[in-house]
């Protein structure tokens, strides 16, 4: 029997690729996406992606989206209280699994496993342990198209903000940087790929320095028809 699953959605490439793996898994019944959003700025936490783009992704994937609003600033107690309520609602709706796009950070995986312990919901990690150089190339070769929306300037040069995640991007990365940015070097927004029914037409807007990070404001391309 298929397991009813929700995908933890960040708007970026890793969650998108994990979703694609689940779309091809005959044992998984994808019931929807969930994403935490900063209620003050109405943007995806850390990625800085506008809610309208988040909704566009869900629409072009063809899955319902649950937006979980978190305050700004948000301490750990508030975050865990909000997420705890969401877990209970999901279980009451017969959700059996939460899927995550984590790659190799054991502390994050252990945190997710601990918070779902005894909840009746199993955490699953479709991309876990895949070498990130292999994973990055696989995503690009399969047609995943991604824009870098946030960087940590202490880890990666500012020149990478707003760039497309492609082979040129990978070749330009400093050797010490993880190809998928798993150590927090960068975050992204996926606008096309095999997990989508059709691409999202976007443009890169203003570059903003905030809270020791640098963000690229990604917007819908208003010159393209509203139905695209």
N, C-alpha and C positions, 0 to 999 in steps of 0.2 A: 504493500500500500504506500502511496506517495505521502511524503511528510510535508505538511503545510508550513511554509517558510516565509519569513519576512527578511528582506535584505537591508542591512544597515548601510544607508546611502550617504556618501559624502559629497557627491557631485563630481568626484575625481576619477582618475583612470583605474585605480586599484579596485574600488568598489564596482566600477562598471565592468571590469574584466571578470571579477568574481561573479557578478550577476550573469554574465555571458556563459560562464562555466555551469552555473545552475540552470540556465535556460536549456542547456543540452543534456542535463542529468535527468533520466527517466524516473528517478526515485524522489524528485523534488517537485512539489506543487507551489509555485511562486504566488504568494497571496498579496504582495505589495512591497513598498519601500517605506523606510522611516528615516528621518533626518532631523538633527537638532539645528535650530535656527536662533540666532541672537535676536531677541525680541526688540531691542532698542534700534538696531541698524537694519533689521529685516534681511539678514544675510546668513548664509551657511557659516556656522562656526569654523574658524580658522581659514577656510577657503575663500571667504569674502564674497561668495556668489549670491547675486540677487535672488530673492524668492521667486520672481517671475520666471527666471531661467531654470530654477529647480523644478518648478511645476511643468515647464516645457519639456524637460528631460523625461519626467514621469509620463507625460502625455505621449511622447514619441517612443517610449518603451512599451506603453500600453498596460501600465500597472498603476493601481491606486497609490497615493502618497500620503503618509501621515507626517505632518510637520509637528515637531516637539519644540515648543518655545522655551528658551532658557534665558534668565535675566543677564544683564551686563552691569557690573561684573558678576560672575557666577562662581560661588565657592563650591567646594566638593560636596558639602552636605546638601546644598540646594540641588545640585546636579543629581546626586544619588536619590534624593526624594522624588524628583520629577521622573527620573527614569524608572524608579521602582513602581510608581503608579502605572507607567506605560506597560511595563512587563506584566503586571496583574491584568490589565485590560486585554493584552494580547493573549494571555493564557485563557481568559474567559471567552475569547473568540476562537478557541481551538487551535491557536498557533503552537506548533511543535518545535520549531527551530528558528533561531536568529542566525543569519549568515553575516560574516565580517570579511573585509578585504585585507586583513592584516597579513604581513609577509614573513617576518622573522623576530619581531620584538617580543620576547617571552614574557616580560612584565605586563605588557598590555594584554596579551592573550590570557595570562593567569588572572588578571583583574576581571576580564569579561567572564571567565569561567566561574570565578568566585561569586560575582554578583548574580549570576544565573543559577547558581547551585541551589537545589531544592525548589526551584521555581516551576519545574515541569517543562521548561524550555531548554533545548539543547543548543549550545553555541557551535557553529560549524565554520570552518576556515578553508574555503576552496583553493586558496593560493598558497597556503602555508608551506614553507620550506622550498619553494621553487627559487633557484638562484635568480637574483634580481636582474643580472645582465641578460640572462636568457628570457626572463619575463618581459623586460622592457622591449626587447627586439620582437618577441612574439606578438605583443600588443600592437606595435607599429606595423609589422608585416601583415597583420590581420585587418588593418584599416581603422584602428582606433585613432581618433583625432582629438587632441587635447591642447588646451592653452594653459600656460603656467600663470596662476592667479595670485599666488602668494609666495614670497621667499623670505627666508631668514638671512638677512645680509651679513650676519656673523659667520654664516656657513657657506654662502654662495654669492657670487658677484651680482650686483644689481642688473647687469646687462641681460640676465636670463628672465627677468619679469616680463610677462606679456608675450613670450615666445611660444611657438608651437613645439610640443613634445614630439620630436621626430629624430631621424638618424643624425642630422646635423647637430641637433641639441645634445644628443648623447656624446658625439665626438668632441664637442666643445666643453663638456663638463670636466672640471678638475678631477684628477685621478682619485682623490680621497672621497669624492661625493658618491653616495649610493645612486645607481642609475634610476631607481624608482623614488628617490627622495624619502625613503622609509625612516630616516633619522631626523625628519622634520626640516630638511633642507628646502623643500618646495612643496606646494600643493597645486591642484589643477582643476580644470573644468573640462569635461568631455562633451563635445558637440557633434560627434559622429562616431559610428562604429557598428559592428555586426549585432550589437544588442539593441540598436535603434531601428525603428521602422523607416525613419527618414532623418536627415541631418537637421541641426539647428543652425540657422544663419546668424552669426554674431560678429561683433566688431570689438576691438580693444579700445577702451576709453581712457580716462584719467589714471595716472599712476599716483598712488597715495602712500605716504609714510605714516604708519600709526602703530602704537604699542610695540615699538622695536621691530616691526615687520614692514615689508613693502608689498602693496596690493595693486593689482591691475583690475580696473573696473570693467568687467565684461558686460556688454549690452546686446540686446536683440538688434539685428540690423533692420532699421525701420524702412529701408528702401526695398525690402523683400515683402511680398504679400503676406498678410496676417495668417493665412492658412498654412504657410510653409513651416 
